[in-house]
Amino acid sequence: MLALDRTSRSAIGLSHVGDRGAGGWTGRLAPSGGTPLNAIAEALLGALGLIATRDAKLIEIATLSVAVSLSAVLLASLLALPLGAAVAVARFPGRHALIVLLNALMGLPPVVVGLVVYLLLSRAGPLGELGLLFTPTAMVIAQTLLILPIIAALARQGVEDAWIEYEEQLRSLGVTGIAAAATLLWDTRYSLVTAVLAGLGRASAEVGAVMIVGGNIDGVTRVMTTAIALETSKGDLTLALSLGIVLILLVLLLNAAAFIVKESAQRRYG
């Protein structure tokens, strides 16, 4: 059957709107009275339906996304918090240049990080023998490198503010160097939750780096952000919207949980 062009469809009162079939959103002809808002409403209702029925594909993608992001935040925090505290307390040549570098790396382009990790993990790269490319591990590495300077820079600022306030007192007690950095890290632990959450937000929203090193392989490395980009390009607005809603809800829940834990600990331990 010959396809009707736009002019012919308009002449007979038909227009092209989205419809979700078994293989995703496909084109169909509908009365021209339909509006784009109707299509969006249908997609939104379909997305809520997928969430309500706990669609298996949706759960699989969301679970992998949370696992990758939380793993990256944990690794980055273990490295970045001590680094930030050390830079805040120590005085050494090139310190100011290092601070500028950390601050600049907060805006590191994700695709550059993805490219660097890809080159390191590719078969021709120095770590190619590990076979990590296009695996969740590669995605964790990329996200860790991306959010490490964010957490380190924010932690450095928070610890340095505390160091300025308590430096004389700590020196009078003979607490300097690594001991002072560790003490201030513990003292500012509640404030540093904000730095960790900033890293989590950055990791959760990442697309470029994980797309490069993960390959967006269905059932293996497909996370919410890459799936949203893919499904939107395919026209499957229902799955894309459901993933977007779940992503926002997960970020809100994680931030709310961290806030509640922080407030409870502050009231209990001061």
Residue, then its C-alpha position, 0 to 999 in steps of 0.5 A: m500500500l502506498a504511504l500517504d504524504r503529509t499533504s494527502r493526509s491533511a486533505i482527507g482529515l488525517s494526521h500522524v500520531g504516536d501509538r505504542g505497539a509491541g515493538g515500541w511506538t509506531g506511527r498510525l493515522a488518527p483524526s486531525g482533531g488530535t493534538p500533541l498534548n493528547a499524544i503526550a497524555e497517552a504516553l504519560l498514562g502508559a508510563l504510569g502503567l508500566i511503573a504500576t505494573r512493575d514492568a520487568k524491563l523497567i525494573e532491570i534497567a533501574t536496578l542496574s542504574v542504582a547499582v552503578s551510580l551508588s558504587a561509583v559514589l562509594l569509590a569516589s567518596l573513599l578517594a575524594l574525601p581524604l584528598g579534599a581534607a589533605v589539600a585543605v590542611a596541608r601547605f605545600p608548593g603548588r597547592h593553589a594550582l591543585i585547588v584550581l585544578l580540582n575546581a576546574l575538573m568539576g566541569l570535566p566533559p563526560v565524553v572526554v572521561g568516557l573517551v579516556v576510559y575507553l582508550l585505557l580499557s580497549r584491547a589496544g589499551p594498557l588495561g585491555e587484557l582485563g576485558l572490562l570494556f562494555t561492562p558495568t565495571a567500566m561504567v563505574i570507573a567512568q562515573t568515579l573519575l567524573i564525580l571524584p573532583i566534584i566531591a574532592a573540591l566541595a570537601r576541600q572547601g568545607v574542611e578548609d573552613a573548619w580548619i580556619e576556625y579550629e586551627e589554633q585549637l588543634r595546634s595547641l593540642g598537637v593535632t596537625g597533618i593527617a591527624a588534623a585532616a581526619t579530625l576535621l573530616w569527622d567534625t564536618r561529616y554532616s556537612l560533607v553529605t552535601a558533597v556526596l549527594a552532589g556526586l550522586g546527582r552527577a552520577s545519576a544524570e550521566v549519559g555520555a561517558v557511560m554510553i561510550v564505555g558501556g555501549n548501552i547493551d540491552g540487559v548488560t549495560r543499559v541504564m536509565t539515562t542511556a535507555i531514555a536517550l535510546e527510547t526517545s530516539k526510537g519514539d517509544l515515549t512510554l518507556a522513556l517517560s517511565l524511566g524518567i519518572v523513576l529516575i527523578l523519584l529515585v534521586l528524590l528518595l536517596n536525597a530524602a533518606a540522606f537528609i533524614v539520616k543526617e538530621s537524626a544523627q545530628r540530633r542524637y550525637g550533636 
